[in-house]
Amino acid sequence: MTAISRIVGETDHFWYRSQPEGPYIDSQRDHKAFGHAGGRVYLSEDNGETWAHSAAFAESDKITFSTILGNGNILFATLAQLYLSEDNLASWRPITVQNPDGSPYLPHVPRNPEFPGWYFHTLSGVNSWTVGGREMLVWGNYCNVIGGATPVNIYYSTDNGRTVKIAYTFGQNPYRYDNGTGGGGVPGGPIGDPSNPVFTRHIHTVAYNPAEDAFYACTGDSDRAEGFECHWLRGTYDAGADLWDWRVILSDHLNSRYKAGGITFVDGLCYWISDSNGPEPYDRGIFRCAPTDITRPEAHTRLFNPGVESGNMMIQDGVFLASHCAPASPMDTGIIISTDAGKSWAQYDLKEFGKRSPCRFHEKNSDGWFRVDLRSGWVTQAEVMFIKPK
């Protein structure tokens, strides 16, 4: 991660700024922020202005995921290991993921120890919802780009991170064996569920629709001779039995609207943004439909077409916030925004940040600022930006 001069600016639709000097702010919730730097992890209780709590954590530069839960617990991860703090970082401990039957789910032994895999990294900043009266954390890993070949999983916790289990495991991708490289390849060792014929490269997002009490996930990226890597799944969870039922509802080409991200449900309707690429013509835009119509493109409404691929979007309080994928965009740091629930749209190039792909949009903190990761290329951690709608 690199340092940049402090940036402060505004557009017709929002104010924006880079993060203040100090720890890399990896996640936020209400008035709290979690950060890391220099062999330590940090917790702020005033939106990153000061850091009242910290702890030694030698692998702070390898943190790829974190979330602050409603009860104050902090779940965070390095490449292939989860950790939990229940006491504002006075202590932390490793968490071993469990299989559905409660047995340990252990990371594979990597061919190259420098590339153990991005087991827990995610593109989404919104990963928990109130389900049946309690907070439920559900997320999928965006992996097999850098960090090593990785099994593709959906994880969940219903007890504030104390227990994390596998909700779904994809099959073995014949193009993403562990061959010791950052993105995987062949030849190498197969990873994933050998009994599942559905394979993918990585998960773009997981979202919850309270109107159906159902979860949806979408994946990428490629068209393969053995089948598509772009899928949409629908899952339901039986809390009493602690069991999941996941079904693939569609699979499609990489240049379709179903190579997507940013799935969000508002008033029972499904919204998403297309990450369509590959061979033209592209089927791009921000779409909306009833969940029952997801598999019927003729029933979709295209709200806006930014003209570039993007897998990142969130919606909160009528504000749509999305971004350009920098390597595919004419903009340096492209932001897509609607502040009137999708009726009108604007795009801005925040050139001061350089060539960056914004992702991991976190909901507004108590001061009204969205938190946004800035990635060099489209996945390598670089800086943090904050956006406040006008």
N, C-alpha and C positions, 0 to 999 in steps of 0.2 A: 504494500500500500504506500502511496506517495503523498507528500504534503503539497498543498496548494495555498496561495495567498488567500486571505479571507475575502470572500465574494458576497456582496449584498446588492440586490437589484429588484426590479419589479416590472411587470407587464400590465396590460389592461385588465388581466384576470387574476393575477396573483403576485404576491411578494415571494422572493426566493433568497436563500443564503446558504453558504457552506457552513459546516459545523464549526463551532469554536475550537480553539486549540485545546488539546487534551486527548483523552482516550478516544479511540475509534468507536463511535456510537453505533452499536450493532442492532439494537432494538429499543422500542419504547412502548410505554403504556400509561395513559393518563399523565401523571406528573413524574413518572419514573423513567429512567433510561439505563440500559446495560451497555457497558463499554469494555474495551480491552486495549492494552498497550504494554510493551516492555516487560513481559513476564508477569503481568498482573491482570485481574479482572476487577471491574468497578461497577458500583451502583450509585446512581444519582437519584435524589428525591425532589429535584427542582429542574427537571428537563435538561440536564446536562450542564447547568451553570456551575455547580460544584459537585464533588464526588465524595459523599459522606462515608461510603463503605467501599472497601477493597480487600483483595486477598491475593496472595502469591499464586500464580498459575503459569508454570514454566512454558506451556505450549500455547500461550495467548495468541501468537502469530498464526496458529493453525485453526483458529475458531472459524467455523463455516456456518453455524446456525445458533440462534438463541431465541428465546421467547420468555416474556414476563407474564406469568399467569395471574388470574384474578385474585388469588389468595396471597400473592406476593412471591410465590416460588419462582425460581429462575432455572429453566432448563436450557443448557447450552451444550455444544458439541464441537469436538475437533473433527478431523477427517472421518474417523471410524469409531469414536467413543463418545457416549453421552455422559453428562454430569448434571447433578441437581444440587441447588442450594435452597434450603428452607428457612434460612435465618439471615437474610440480607448479606450474604457472602461472608458471614463469620466462619462458615465452614462450607465445604462442598464434598460430594462423593460421587464415584462412578455409578452409572446406572446400566445394568445389563438388560438388553432388549429380550423379550420373551416371545417364543412361538405361540400360536393360538392355544396349544395344550399346556402352556406354562413352563415348558422347558427352555433353557437358554438358547437364544438365537445369537450365534457368535459370528463376527466378521470372518471372511475367508482369509487364509494366510497368503499375503500378496507375494507375487514373484519378485517385485521390487519394493523393499520396505519404505522407500521414499514416496511410493504411490499406493497407499492402502485402499484408496477409494473414497469418494464423497458419499458416505452412507446417509447423512442427515441434512445436507445442504438443500435449501428450497428457494424457489424464485418468488414465492408469495410471502408478504408480510402479515397476512391475516390467516391464521391457522387454527383458531379455536372459536367455539360457538357454545351458546347455552342450549343443551339438548336434554330434555326431560328434567329440567330444573337444576342441572349442574353443568359446569364447564367441561367441554370435551375437546381435546387437542387431537387433530388429525392432519397429517401432512405426508407428502411424498417427496422423494429425493430427485433433484435435478443433478445428473451425474454423467459419467462417461464422456466428459469433455476434457477436463484436466483433473489431476489428483489420483488417477488410476481407475481401472475397470471396476465397476461396482454393480452388485445386484440391485434391481429396481424394486423398491418396496413402498407400501403405504403403511405408516405407523399410527398408533393412537394411544392416548392415555385418558382415563376417566377419573384419576385420583391426583390431579395436579402434578403429574410428572414422576410420582413415586414408582409407578409401574408403567412401562412402555412396552406395547406388544405389537406384533405384526398383524395388520389388518388384511393385507394382500401382498403376494409376491409374484412378480412376473416370471416368465420362463427364461430359459437360457438363450441369449441373443448370439447367434452364430458369428456376428460381426464385432462383438464386444467381449471377446475372451480376455482373460488377464494375461497379457503378453509382456507385462512390465512397463508399458508406456502409459502416458497420462490419460489417453482416451480409450485404451484397449484396442484390440485387433486380433488378427490371426497370424500364425498359430498361437495357441496359448491354452490356459485352463478354463473350462466352462464355468460360469457362475450363474446363480439363479435357480429357480425351481424346475428341475428336469421333468416334472409331471405336468407342467402348464405349457400348452402350445402357444399361448399368447406372449409375444416378446415385444420389447420396446427399447429405446435408447435411454429415456428418462421421463420423469413426470413433470409437466408444466404447472399444474395446479390441482388442488383438491378444494371443493367448496361444499357448503351445506345449505339445503333448502328447507327451512322450517315448515313451509306449507305442505311439504310431502313427508317430512321427517326422513329425508334421504340425502346421501352424499353423491357428488359427481366428481370425477377425475378425468383429466385429458392428458395425453402424452404425445411425444414426438420421437423420431423425426422423419424417417425415410421410407421410400418404397423399396422393398427387397423382393428378390425372386421368391423367397419363402413366405412373403406376406407383408402387410403394412405394419409400420411402427406407430402410426398415428391412430389412437383409439380414444373413444369416450366410454367411461365405465359409470355405472350407477350402483351404489351400495347402500344397503340398509343394515342397521345394527340392532340386535336384540340384546338389550341391556341385561335382562334377567338371566339369559343363557350365556352372555358374553360371547356372542357369535355374530359373524358378518356374513352377508350374502351379496357378493359382487357379480355383476353381469356386464359383459361388453355389449353396449347398445349400438355401436357402429365403429367401423374402421374405414379409413379413407386415405386418399393420396396426400402427399406433402404439399401440393399446391392448392389444396381445398381450404374452405373456411374451417374445417374440423382440425386442421393443424393450428392449434389455438392455445390461448391462455387467458388468465384474468377472469375465470368464471365467477360470476357474482349473481346472487338472487336478491331481487328487490320486489316486494309485494307479490311474491309468487312467480315472477317472471325471471327467465334466465338471460343473462347478458354475458357476452364474451368478446374477445378481440382476436382477429386472425393473425397467425404467424406464417401465413402461406408463402412458400418460396419454392425453389426448384424450377421446373419448366413452365413457361408461360402457357396459357393465361393464368393470372393469379386471381384468387377468389378472396379478396381482402376486405377488411372493414370491421366495424363494431356492430354486433348483431344482437337482436332481442327476439325471444319467442317464448311461448308457453313450454314448460318442460316436456309435455306430451308431444310437442312438435319438433323437438331437437333433431330427429332423424328426417324431417321433412323440410328441405331448403325452401320450397315454395311458400312455406308458412312463416319464414323469417322476415324480420324487418331490419334492413341495413340502416343504422342511424347515422353513420359517418364512415367515409373511406379516407384514411390518412395517406394512402398511396404507398405505404411501406409495410414491411412485416413487423409485427410486434406480438410478444407473448405476455405482456405485462399491463395490467389494469386493475384499478380498484374503484369502488363507488361508496361514498359515505355522505349522508345528508344532502343528496341531490347533486353532489360533485363527482364527475367522472374524471379520473386522473390516469393517463396512460402515457406510453413513451414509444420512441423509435428505437429499433435495433441499430446501433451505430454503424456496424460494418455495411449495412444495406441501405443506409439513409444518406441523402445529400446534406442533412444537418449534422452539426457536431454533437450537440446534446438536445435531442428533440423531445418536447413535451406536448402532449395532446390533452386538451382540457375542455370540459363543459361544466358550467356552474349553474345551469338551469335544467338539470335532470335530462340532458340529452337533446334539448330542443335546438341549441346552437353550439357551435364548436369553434375552437381556435387551435392553432399550432404555433409553437415558439421554439426558436433555436437559441439555447443558452450557451453561446459560444465561449463564454468565459471559462467554462469547465473543461474545454477541450473535447476530444472525440470520446464520448462516453455513452454507455447504454444504461439508462435508469431502470431499476428493478427493485423488488422487495419493498413495495409501498406499504408503510405502516399507517394505521389509522391515526387521526389527529391526536396530538397530545393535549394536555389541559390548557395550553396556550394557543391551540388552534393550528399547529403546524404538522403537516404530513412529513414523515421521514422517508427518504429515498436512498437506496444504494446507487452509487455510480460505479459501473464496471468498465474497465478497459477491454477492448474487443467486445464480447457480449457476456463474459462470465468471470473474468479475473477481478477480484476486489481492488478498488482504487480509493474512492472518497465517499463522503456522505453529503447529501443535500437536503434542505428543508424547504417546503412549499406551503404557503398560507393563502388560501383563496380570498379574494376580495368580496 
